[in-house]
Amino acid sequence: MAETKPVDLRSDTVTKPTPGMWQAITEAELGDDVYGEDPSVNALEAEVAALFGHEAALFAPTGSMANQIALQLVAPRASELLCDADAHIVTYEMGAAAALGGISTRTWPAAGGSLDPDVVAAMIRPRGPYVVATEAIAVEQTHNRAGGEVIPLATLERLRQIADEAGLALHCDGARIWNAHVADGVPLSSYGALFETLSVCLSKGLGTPAGSLVVGSAERIAEGRVIRKRLGGGMRQAGVLGAAGRYAIANHIERLADDHARAARLADALAPFGVVSGSVRTNMVVLDLTNAPLDAPALDAAARDGGVLVSVLSARRVRLVTHLDLDDASIDRAIDVLVRILKG
Ligand SMILES: *Cc1c(COP(=O)(O)O)cnc(C)c1O
């Protein structure tokens, strides 16, 4: 029997360009983006800035670099950033806030990845000669390690008020803010209005091979351009990626609803086994196997044998992510395999 391609539920980063995206890449107008002369990157930056109602945006090779540029823009060296303990910026960015930005982070666990505004208000430390001064707060939308949870707009608005009262900046790690926009119907510009800086990824649900942007004021983004070059992130004919990004913005945002529906279908099929953790609002399903007949590494191995790839988060937790390269038939296959495994 011919080997069928595995159903890859590890991440929404595993997608390949669609034929339409490849065509956009091959037709891209190019220039040297370090000179600011790549028309495709310039157009992408202008389009993304406009979507979020900001003056400017800056293309970066990765979401981690976009976050780190933004953090250096909002938190001076030796100041403090507040964020939740599971945030991508303190979990998966290799200590960059400290190592590269000289930024001190203070974190605490937040249910569903959603910072409690009253706790944030209590955590803020004043500027002065005695304690580390809090200068910025970061949130994550949607929240990756919380399983794609959408932070409610009202919570973000309250955090904005608190930041204003204390004179702090608010950054959004919006790697998957597109998913939040589609799930909650909040306009991207409404999110944009709440933050000094946002980072957004093109290479997750939107399906480009690489690329992210920092969004903010013209002044901040001009400074961000210097920081990007310092980090080694100045790319030359980056329009091959910029064109993919413009195609994704035009064609792949609204279709995220399909990914969300497929994640909901996976969750519904696995719910009878009592393993689905939290709410499934976007493109991720987190399984908590505490009461299941097998642990996460065992489920990972059994699923792999059945042609389904999952992500192990911890000894008892597994993550399933839907994306552009999956269709209804691949979700059916994944359900068959996972149900068979969970029946034991
Ligand atoms: C993926 C991701 C990023 C950026 O990751 P890169 O792999 O560096 O592009 C940032 N924040 C969140 C929440 C993410 O999921």
Ligand as a Chemical Component Dictionary entry (heavy atoms), coordinates in Angstrom:
data_LIG
# 
_chem_comp.id                   LIG 
_chem_comp.type                 NON-POLYMER 
_chem_comp.pdbx_formal_charge   0 
_chem_comp.three_letter_code    LIG 
# 
loop_
_chem_comp_atom.comp_id 
_chem_comp_atom.atom_id 
_chem_comp_atom.alt_atom_id 
_chem_comp_atom.type_symbol 
_chem_comp_atom.charge 
_chem_comp_atom.model_Cartn_x 
_chem_comp_atom.model_Cartn_y 
_chem_comp_atom.model_Cartn_z 
_chem_comp_atom.pdbx_ordinal 
LIG C1 C1 C 0 5.066 31.253 17.226 1  
LIG C2 C2 C 0 4.908 32.328 18.217 2  
LIG C3 C3 C 0 5.768 33.425 18.222 3  
LIG C4 C4 C 0 6.922 33.598 17.250 4  
LIG O1 O1 O 0 7.636 32.481 17.017 5  
LIG P1 P1 P 0 8.767 32.355 15.890 6  
LIG O2 O2 O 0 8.912 30.887 15.806 7  
LIG O3 O3 O 0 9.949 33.058 16.405 8  
LIG O4 O4 O 0 8.239 32.973 14.636 9  
LIG C5 C5 C 0 5.546 34.406 19.141 10 
LIG N1 N1 N 0 4.535 34.319 20.019 11 
LIG C6 C6 C 0 3.665 33.300 20.037 12 
LIG C7 C7 C 0 2.554 33.289 21.012 13 
LIG C8 C8 C 0 3.836 32.255 19.152 14 
LIG O5 O5 O 0 2.990 31.212 19.182 15 
# 
loop_
_chem_comp_bond.comp_id 
_chem_comp_bond.atom_id_1 
_chem_comp_bond.atom_id_2 
_chem_comp_bond.value_order 
_chem_comp_bond.pdbx_ordinal 
LIG C1 C2 SING 1  
LIG C2 C3 SING 2  
LIG C2 C8 DOUB 3  
LIG C3 C4 SING 4  
LIG C3 C5 DOUB 5  
LIG C4 O1 SING 6  
LIG O1 P1 SING 7  
LIG P1 O2 DOUB 8  
LIG P1 O3 SING 9  
LIG P1 O4 SING 10 
LIG C5 N1 SING 11 
LIG N1 C6 DOUB 12 
LIG C6 C7 SING 13 
LIG C6 C8 SING 14 
LIG C8 O5 SING 15 
# 
